[in-house]
Amino acid sequence: MDLNIHHTGVAVRDLAAAAEKYIAYFGYRKRTGIIHDPIQEAYVQFLHLPGDSGYLEVVQPDRPEAKLSQVVAKGGGLHHICYSVADIETACNELSARGMYVIASPAPAVAFGNRRIAWLIGKNVCLTELVERGEPDEL
């Protein structure tokens, strides 16, 4: 399937404050500014550690009725693990054949220059996001 860990997502109530904590505690650097993705109903910001290939995505709901609001109301925290894939349909089909469920089919994502993402869930695994692989210098 050619999976690579792309990022880990954490759900937060206050994106700016949480990002500053990760920067202060662990030495993260801002990879992006704050991005609004109305399709995902969220504000996101990507952070990275120097020399690391994966990112930390800090995610805040964009309104009280957003899907992510329920997660944040329960305290937030680790929300998902994202893998980059060369072929998102093949990866969704393969993971479905292995017992995972596609809960959101591939759709464009603002944070990734409209490359598509998909969401999957499986028994006893963290919520999983797939993102179409971009060029080496792209997020």
N, CA, C and O of each residue as an XYZ file, in Angstrom:
556
protein
N       0.818     -1.205      0.000
C       0.000      0.000      0.000
C       0.854      1.258      0.000
O       0.357      2.331     -0.342
N       2.106      1.157      0.369
C       3.003      2.303      0.342
C       2.547      3.415      1.280
O       2.375      4.560      0.861
N       2.351      3.066      2.561
C       1.938      4.042      3.577
C       3.155      4.694      4.217
O       4.164      4.036      4.466
N       3.051      5.992      4.480
C       4.039      6.719      5.271
C       3.281      7.571      6.269
O       2.269      8.179      5.921
N       3.759      7.623      7.509
C       3.107      8.498      8.477
C       3.314      9.941      8.023
O       4.441     10.376      7.789
N       2.227     10.662      7.905
C       2.265     12.062      7.486
C       2.162     12.987      8.690
O       2.978     13.892      8.860
N       1.145     12.752      9.528
C       0.990     13.579     10.728
C       0.123     12.900     11.766
O      -0.595     11.939     11.491
N       0.220     13.433     12.962
C      -0.663     13.059     14.059
C      -1.502     14.281     14.370
O      -0.973     15.386     14.494
N      -2.812     14.089     14.495
C      -3.717     15.203     14.758
C      -4.157     15.241     16.207
O      -4.535     14.217     16.777
N      -4.108     16.428     16.804
C      -4.616     16.619     18.153
C      -5.741     17.646     18.116
O      -5.605     18.712     17.515
N      -6.839     17.316     18.756
C      -8.014     18.190     18.802
C      -7.894     19.098     20.013
O      -7.625     18.637     21.122
N      -8.097     20.405     19.792
C      -7.929     21.391     20.863
C      -9.058     22.412     20.830
O      -9.734     22.591     19.817
N      -9.240     23.068     21.952
C     -10.253     24.125     22.077
C      -9.720     25.451     21.538
O     -10.471     26.233     20.953
N      -8.407     25.708     21.738
C      -7.782     26.972     21.348
C      -6.505     26.650     20.574
O      -5.471     26.355     21.173
N      -6.576     26.707     19.265
C      -5.479     26.303     18.399
C      -4.208     27.107     18.682
O      -3.142     26.519     18.862
N      -4.298     28.415     18.722
C      -3.108     29.253     18.909
C      -2.416     28.949     20.237
O      -1.193     28.824     20.289
N      -3.191     28.831     21.296
C      -2.607     28.547     22.611
C      -1.963     27.157     22.636
O      -0.873     26.984     23.181
N      -2.633     26.179     22.051
C      -2.089     24.822     22.040
C      -0.807     24.757     21.213
O       0.163     24.120     21.625
N      -0.796     25.405     20.060
C       0.406     25.404     19.219
C       1.581     26.007     19.981
O       2.693     25.481     19.931
N       1.339     27.093     20.675
C       2.414     27.727     21.450
C       2.941     26.803     22.548
O       4.136     26.820     22.842
N       2.079     26.007     23.151
C       2.528     25.038     24.169
C       3.433     23.978     23.551
O       4.475     23.648     24.118
N       3.047     23.440     22.391
C       3.882     22.434     21.723
C       5.226     23.031     21.328
O       6.254     22.359     21.405
N       5.220     24.284     20.907
C       6.465     24.967     20.552
C       7.334     25.138     21.797
O       8.528     24.837     21.768
N       6.742     25.618     22.882
C       7.498     25.865     24.112
C       7.979     24.571     24.764
O       9.125     24.496     25.208
N       7.126     23.555     24.828
C       7.481     22.305     25.509
C       8.478     21.460     24.712
O       9.459     20.964     25.267
N       8.229     21.300     23.430
C       8.957     20.303     22.648
C       9.856     20.866     21.549
O      10.613     20.118     20.931
N       9.784     22.169     21.298
C      10.630     22.754     20.265
C      10.082     22.665     18.857
O      10.827     22.799     17.886
N       8.775     22.438     18.739
C       8.174     22.433     17.408
C       8.353     23.791     16.753
O       8.534     24.807     17.425
N       8.298     23.787     15.432
C       8.302     25.023     14.637
C       7.045     25.034     13.773
O       6.530     23.981     13.396
N       6.568     26.212     13.471
C       5.377     26.334     12.630
C       5.740     26.014     11.185
O       6.645     26.620     10.612
N       5.026     25.057     10.606
C       5.209     24.708      9.189
C       4.231     25.495      8.333
O       4.524     25.828      7.185
N       3.051     25.794      8.907
C       2.035     26.574      8.195
C       1.458     27.604      9.154
O       1.650     27.536     10.368
N       0.757     28.544      8.580
C      -0.076     29.413      9.390
C      -1.357     28.664      9.727
O      -1.473     27.471      9.449
N      -2.301     29.350     10.316
C      -3.598     28.737     10.616
C      -4.405     28.707      9.322
O      -4.542     29.718      8.633
N      -4.929     27.537      9.009
C      -5.671     27.296      7.769
C      -7.107     26.948      8.126
O      -7.347     26.108      8.993
N      -8.059     27.589      7.464
C      -9.468     27.234      7.661
C      -9.886     26.283      6.552
O      -9.713     26.577      5.369
N     -10.434     25.147      6.943
C     -10.961     24.185      5.977
C     -12.447     24.015      6.247
O     -12.830     23.242      7.125
N     -13.301     24.732      5.496
C     -14.740     24.637      5.739
C     -15.312     23.246      5.455
O     -16.332     22.868      6.031
N     -14.672     22.496      4.584
C     -15.157     21.135      4.290
C     -14.986     20.251      5.523
O     -15.861     19.447      5.842
N     -13.853     20.403      6.214
C     -13.580     19.615      7.421
C     -14.118     20.292      8.683
O     -14.022     19.736      9.777
N     -14.689     21.500      8.529
C     -15.270     22.257      9.643
C     -14.232     22.518     10.731
O     -14.508     22.364     11.921
N     -13.031     22.917     10.302
C     -11.947     23.070     11.275
C     -10.936     24.128     10.853
O     -10.794     24.472      9.680
N     -10.242     24.625     11.875
C      -9.019     25.395     11.691
C      -7.887     24.446     12.016
O      -7.971     23.691     12.985
N      -6.825     24.470     11.220
C      -5.687     23.581     11.453
C      -4.384     24.361     11.321
O      -4.306     25.368     10.618
N      -3.375     23.871     12.011
C      -2.019     24.392     11.839
C      -1.075     23.216     11.962
O      -1.231     22.362     12.834
N      -0.088     23.183     11.071
C       0.889     22.105     11.081
C       2.189     22.599     11.694
O       2.691     23.673     11.361
N       2.718     21.787     12.597
C       3.985     22.047     13.261
C       4.943     20.916     12.915
O       4.509     19.816     12.574
N       6.241     21.181     13.002
C       7.205     20.101     12.763
C       8.390     20.255     13.683
O       8.698     21.352     14.150
N       9.043     19.157     13.934
C      10.292     19.143     14.681
C      11.435     19.146     13.669
O      11.386     18.402     12.690
N      12.446     19.957     13.883
C      13.569     19.972     12.947
C      14.120     18.557     12.728
O      14.373     17.819     13.681
N      14.296     18.202     11.472
C      14.845     16.893     11.123
C      13.841     15.769     11.057
O      14.183     14.670     10.621
N      12.603     16.007     11.479
C      11.571     14.962     11.464
C      10.758     15.088     10.182
O      10.519     16.199      9.708
N      10.336     13.971      9.620
C       9.567     14.014      8.376
C       8.062     14.116      8.612
O       7.322     14.506      7.709
N       7.606     13.773      9.808
C       6.174     13.846     10.115
C       5.814     15.170     10.753
O       6.681     15.917     11.205
N       4.527     15.449     10.783
C       4.016     16.707     11.324
C       3.090     16.439     12.507
O       2.606     15.326     12.715
N       2.867     17.496     13.262
C       1.820     17.516     14.271
C       0.772     18.488     13.745
O       1.090     19.634     13.428
N      -0.476     18.038     13.652
C      -1.568     18.902     13.213
C      -2.399     19.271     14.436
O      -2.950     18.400     15.110
N      -2.482     20.552     14.713
C      -3.313     21.050     15.792
C      -4.636     21.448     15.140
O      -4.651     22.235     14.193
N      -5.753     20.902     15.649
C      -7.052     21.053     15.003
C      -8.067     21.626     15.981
O      -8.207     21.143     17.105
N      -8.772     22.662     15.539
C      -9.818     23.299     16.350
C     -11.097     23.356     15.529
O     -11.049     23.716     14.353
N     -12.241     23.010     16.117
C     -13.504     23.137     15.381
C     -13.741     24.589     14.970
O     -13.366     25.512     15.692
N     -14.366     24.787     13.805
C     -14.595     26.158     13.341
C     -15.920     26.755     13.812
O     -16.193     27.932     13.580
N     -16.733     25.950     14.466
C     -18.008     26.448     15.018
C     -18.527     25.434     16.033
O     -18.117     24.273     16.018
N     -19.421     25.864     16.907
C     -19.901     24.975     17.976
C     -20.543     23.677     17.487
O     -20.451     22.657     18.170
N     -21.184     23.693     16.329
C     -21.850     22.477     15.850
C     -20.965     21.621     14.935
O     -21.444     20.635     14.374
N     -19.704     21.974     14.775
C     -18.780     21.181     13.956
C     -18.610     19.785     14.560
O     -18.717     19.602     15.772
N     -18.347     18.816     13.700
C     -18.176     17.427     14.145
C     -17.127     17.296     15.247
O     -17.312     16.537     16.199
N     -16.051     18.021     15.119
C     -14.949     17.933     16.068
C     -15.289     18.538     17.433
O     -14.596     18.269     18.414
N     -16.338     19.344     17.505
C     -16.708     19.990     18.770
C     -17.003     18.980     19.867
O     -16.688     19.219     21.033
N     -17.603     17.856     19.506
C     -17.902     16.826     20.508
C     -16.621     16.261     21.113
O     -16.566     15.983     22.311
N     -15.602     16.092     20.294
C     -14.320     15.576     20.771
C     -13.678     16.575     21.727
O     -13.179     16.202     22.788
N     -13.696     17.843     21.340
C     -13.098     18.895     22.171
C     -13.868     19.042     23.479
O     -13.263     19.264     24.528
N     -15.195     18.921     23.430
C     -16.012     19.031     24.644
C     -15.658     17.943     25.658
O     -15.825     18.139     26.862
N     -15.173     16.801     25.177
C     -14.780     15.699     26.055
C     -13.316     15.803     26.476
O     -12.787     14.882     27.098
N     -12.659     16.909     26.145
C     -11.276     17.106     26.566
C     -10.267     17.148     25.439
O      -9.127     17.560     25.653
N     -10.661     16.725     24.226
C      -9.740     16.768     23.088
C      -8.591     15.804     23.247
O      -8.730     14.749     23.865
N      -7.449     16.174     22.683
C      -6.265     15.329     22.736
C      -6.046     14.592     21.430
O      -6.510     15.022     20.373
N      -5.332     13.476     21.513
C      -5.029     12.703     20.306
C      -6.318     12.417     19.554
O      -7.272     11.884     20.122
N      -6.343     12.769     18.284
C      -7.557     12.607     17.486
C      -7.374     11.592     16.367
O      -8.235     10.736     16.164
N      -6.257     11.676     15.632
C      -6.080     10.763     14.498
C      -4.612     10.634     14.106
O      -3.765     11.439     14.493
N      -4.345      9.600     13.328
C      -3.047      9.414     12.683
C      -3.309      9.452     11.185
O      -4.247      8.827     10.691
N      -2.473     10.191     10.473
C      -2.644     10.327      9.024
C      -1.463      9.679      8.305
O      -0.307      9.844      8.693
N      -1.788      8.940      7.254
C      -0.787      8.313      6.401
C      -0.882      8.908      5.008
O      -1.981      9.108      4.491
N       0.267      9.194      4.394
C       0.262      9.607      2.998
C       0.306      8.347      2.137
O       0.951      7.354      2.476
N      -0.397      8.424      1.022
C      -0.491      7.281      0.112
C      -0.380      7.773     -1.329
O      -0.769      8.898     -1.645
N       0.149      6.924     -2.186
C       0.270      7.280     -3.597
C      -1.085      7.211     -4.299
O      -1.384      8.043     -5.156
N      -1.899      6.229     -3.941
C      -3.196      6.017     -4.599
C      -4.253      5.844     -3.508
O      -4.355      4.782     -2.893
N      -5.030      6.888     -3.276
C      -5.970      6.887     -2.145
C      -7.098      5.877     -2.324
O      -7.533      5.271     -1.344
N      -7.584      5.680     -3.555
C      -8.650      4.688     -3.757
C      -8.158      3.277     -3.463
O      -8.846      2.498     -2.802
N      -6.961      2.950     -3.958
C      -6.405      1.626     -3.704
C      -6.204      1.414     -2.202
O      -6.516      0.345     -1.679
N      -5.688      2.421     -1.516
C      -5.462      2.302     -0.071
C      -6.781      2.122      0.670
O      -6.868      1.295      1.578
N      -7.812      2.884      0.297
C      -9.129      2.727      0.938
C      -9.671      1.322      0.708
O     -10.186      0.693      1.633
N      -9.558      0.833     -0.511
C     -10.051     -0.520     -0.830
C      -9.281     -1.589     -0.062
O      -9.877     -2.531      0.461
N      -7.961     -1.446      0.007
C      -7.127     -2.419      0.719
C      -7.453     -2.426      2.211
O      -7.605     -3.490      2.812
N      -7.559     -1.246      2.804
C      -7.867     -1.178      4.233
C      -9.284     -1.679      4.514
O      -9.527     -2.296      5.551
N     -10.208     -1.421      3.607
C     -11.571     -1.964      3.754
C     -11.547     -3.487      3.713
O     -12.240     -4.146      4.488
N     -10.751     -4.037      2.811
C     -10.641     -5.496      2.713
C     -10.028     -6.089      3.979
O     -10.258     -7.257      4.294
N      -9.254     -5.293      4.696
C      -8.623     -5.752      5.932
C      -9.504     -5.510      7.165
O      -9.108     -5.832      8.285
N     -10.695     -4.945      6.956
C     -11.636     -4.800      8.062
C     -11.893     -3.389      8.543
O     -12.670     -3.197      9.478
N     -11.264     -2.393      7.934
C     -11.546     -1.015      8.328
C     -12.760     -0.511      7.551
O     -13.137     -1.079      6.526
N     -13.362      0.557      8.053
C     -14.533      1.145      7.414
C     -14.214      2.558      6.954
O     -13.706      3.373      7.724
N     -14.517      2.841      5.696
C     -14.357      4.201      5.180
C     -15.551      4.996      5.685
O     -16.693      4.694      5.340
N     -15.290      6.016      6.505
C     -16.383      6.832      7.043
C     -16.511      8.167      6.314
O     -17.512      8.866      6.469
N     -15.505      8.521      5.524
C     -15.583      9.699      4.657
C     -14.729      9.407      3.428
O     -13.508      9.283      3.518
N     -15.388      9.300      2.287
C     -14.699      8.996      1.025
C     -13.752     10.123      0.636
O     -13.876     11.244      1.129
N     -12.803      9.821     -0.252
C     -11.838     10.847     -0.660
C     -12.513     12.145     -1.107
O     -13.433     12.149     -1.925
N     -12.014     13.256     -0.529
C     -12.534     14.589     -0.841
C     -11.386     15.588     -0.730
O     -10.449     15.362      0.035
N     -11.442     16.677     -1.475
C     -10.370     17.680     -1.420
C     -10.223     18.291     -0.030
O     -11.200     18.445      0.703
N      -8.991     18.632      0.316
C      -8.704     19.267      1.614
C      -7.890     20.535      1.368
O      -6.858     20.503      0.699
N      -8.357     21.625      1.905
C      -7.719     22.922      1.724
C      -6.262     22.889      2.184
O      -5.387     23.408      1.491
N      -5.995     22.294      3.327
C      -4.643     22.293      3.898
C      -3.616     21.629      2.992
O      -2.422     21.905      3.103
N      -4.060     20.773      2.114
C      -3.152     20.023      1.252
C      -3.265     20.455     -0.207
O      -3.045     19.649     -1.112
N      -3.601     21.702     -0.436
C      -3.700     22.195     -1.815
C      -4.741     21.450     -2.621
O      -4.586     21.263     -3.828
N      -5.800     21.026     -1.955
C      -6.915     20.276     -2.536
C      -6.571     18.845     -2.939
O      -7.342     18.193     -3.644
N      -5.383     18.344     -2.480
C      -5.185     16.897     -2.601
C      -6.246     16.256     -1.711
O      -6.684     16.847     -0.724
N      -6.646     15.062     -2.066
C      -7.761     14.439     -1.356
C      -7.338     13.722     -0.080
O      -6.221     13.220      0.051
N      -8.288     13.699      0.852
C      -8.141     12.935      2.088
C      -9.340     12.012      2.222
O     -10.388     12.250      1.622
N      -9.181     10.959      3.012
C     -10.274     10.053      3.351
C     -10.123      9.708      4.827
O      -9.030      9.782      5.387
N     -11.232      9.333      5.445
C     -11.244      8.976      6.871
C     -11.716      7.540      7.009
O     -12.669      7.117      6.356
N     -11.022      6.788      7.883
C     -11.371      5.395      8.132
C     -11.344      5.129      9.630
O     -10.686      5.829     10.399
N     -12.075      4.102     10.012
C     -12.077      3.666     11.410
C     -12.038      2.136     11.408
O     -12.583      1.485     10.517
N     -11.395      1.595     12.406
C     -11.313      0.151     12.559
C     -11.372     -0.195     14.030
O     -11.157      0.657     14.892
N     -11.661     -1.428     14.303
C     -11.753     -1.884     15.688
C     -10.386     -1.783     16.356
O      -9.388     -2.281     15.835
N     -10.358     -1.132     17.515
C      -9.157     -1.012     18.343
C      -7.985     -0.292     17.669
O      -6.826     -0.561     17.982
N      -8.293      0.630     16.737
C      -7.249      1.480     16.161
C      -7.735      2.926     16.196
O      -8.934      3.201     16.188
N      -6.784      3.824     16.233
C      -7.082      5.248     16.241
C      -7.771      5.648     14.928
O      -7.542      5.032     13.887
N      -8.609      6.676     14.988
C      -9.185      7.237     13.772
C      -8.050      7.466     12.778
O      -6.995      7.984     13.143
N      -8.267      7.084     11.536
C      -7.218      7.112     10.528
C      -7.608      8.025      9.376
O      -8.722      7.966      8.856
N      -6.663      8.865      8.997
C      -6.828      9.732      7.834
C      -5.812      9.301      6.787
O      -4.682      8.945      7.120
N      -6.210      9.334      5.538
C      -5.287      9.126      4.424
C      -5.219     10.425      3.646
O      -6.233     11.105      3.487
N      -4.044     10.780      3.161
C      -3.886     11.952      2.298
C      -3.085     11.528      1.075
O      -2.121     10.770      1.174
N      -3.504     12.032     -0.071
C      -2.741     11.766     -1.289
C      -1.357     12.397     -1.156
O      -1.217     13.543     -0.728
N      -0.360     11.637     -1.524
C       1.020     12.098     -1.401
C       1.273     13.251     -2.371
O       0.859     13.219     -3.530
N       1.964     14.267     -1.860
C       2.321     15.420     -2.686
C       3.777     15.362     -3.088
O       4.450     14.349     -2.900
N       4.249     16.449     -3.638
C       5.653     16.586     -3.987
C       6.482     16.672     -2.701
O       5.938     17.018     -1.652
N       7.773     16.367     -2.754
C       8.606     16.356     -1.541
C       8.577     17.663     -0.737
O       8.696     17.614      0.487
N       8.427     18.802     -1.363
C       8.425     20.062     -0.630
C       7.029     20.507     -0.190
O       6.885     21.523      0.490
N       6.000     19.746     -0.578
C       4.634     20.065     -0.188
C       4.318     19.478      1.183
O       4.961     18.531      1.636
N       3.319     20.059      1.827
C       2.852     19.553      3.116
C       2.293     18.157      2.941
O       1.844     17.546      3.910
